[in-house]
C-alpha cells in the first residue's frame, strides 16, 4: 500500500538531531490511518500455529457501541509535562493547551471512593474512644491486609502506629495520616514516568496482560497522549485471537490518525509484529506499540508466543522491545500479584499500568504489588474517557486510599 504524501508542511529544525527533528515537524500525527493486510514472508518468521477457534470463540464478543463523541479525533498538541511520559532530550517547541478537565486528585478520589470509604469506616470504628493495645493493633493489621495492602506494608504501618502511642488514645485522623505517609513511602520509588529514548526509532512498546485488563484501551489512550505530544505512532493489532481487539485498535487508529497494522484473525502474532516494525520504520514513526494476546488457559503457549514476538523483533532491533508494559485490573485484587509474576517471567515486564481504579474496593493491591515487585508504575486508569489514563503519583494515591481530603 502506498504511503500518503506528507501534508504537514513543516520543515524539521536543522539544529536538532534527526531523532528530535522528526518530532517538531508538524502536529505529530500521520496523514491517514491504514490497515496493512499483506502476507508475511514465511522465511522471515520461524514457526506457525493453528488457533483453536472453538475454544476461544467466546473471546470474540463484539465491542459495545461508542457514542459519536467518543470517535472524534483527539485535540491538538500539548506538552509532555503532567502526561506521564518524557523524552530523554527535551525539545523547544510551541504547543497547544490541553482541554480543561477535573483535577487528577479529584478523579482519583472519586475512583477510589469504595476502597477509601471501606478502610476509613473501619479505622473510625476501631479507634473511636479506644486505647491503643495489642488487640487493636492486630485488628488494624487484619483490616489493612483485607484491604489488599499486603502483609509487609500492614506490619510497617502498625509498627509506626504503636511507636510511642501504646496505651494512649489516637484519633482516626491521626491513623489516616500515618496510613497515607506509609503508603506513599511504599509507592514513591515506583512512581516514575515512561521515558522514551528516540535515539533509536521506533521505540518499541510491547503491551502484555490478561484478557480483560484493558490492554487495547490502554494502548489507545497512550497513543492519544503521545500523538498530542507531537509523536508519530504505529499500532500493531497483535491480539490475533480476538476480532474485537483488532477492531477496537483500528478505531483507536482512526481517532488518533495513526497507522494500524492488522491481519486476519488467527494470523501469526510474531509475523505481524515483524511486519509492523518494518512499517513503522518505513513511515518514520517515533513509537511502535504492539498489542498481544492474554490467554492464561495455556501458559506454555502464551510463553512461546511472546518469546517468539521478542525474537523476531530482535532480528530488526537487538534491544527491542524497549518497553514491556503490563496492564493490571485493580478489581482482581490478589490475582494481580500472580499475573505480574507470570508476565515478568514470560515477557520481561519493566513497567505497569493499573486500570479500572474507578469504582473498585480493591485499589490497595497496587501497594502490595509495589512492595513485592518494585516495578515502575507509569499510569493509572480512573475512567473510560480518552483522558482518563493518568501519570501515577504516589502522594495523590496515598491520600486518596486513606480517605484524606487534602491534595498532594
Helices and strands as residue ranges (DSSP letters): H 18-21, G 22-24, E 35-36, G 42-44, H 53-56, G 57-60, G 68-71, E 85-87, H 104-111, H 113-127, H 134-146, H 151-162, H 172-188, E 194-196, E 203-208, H 215-228, E 233-236, H 243-256, E 259-261, H 269-282, E 287-290, H 299-316, E 323-329, G 330-332, H 335-347, E 351-355, H 365-373, E 377-381, E 389-391, H 394-401
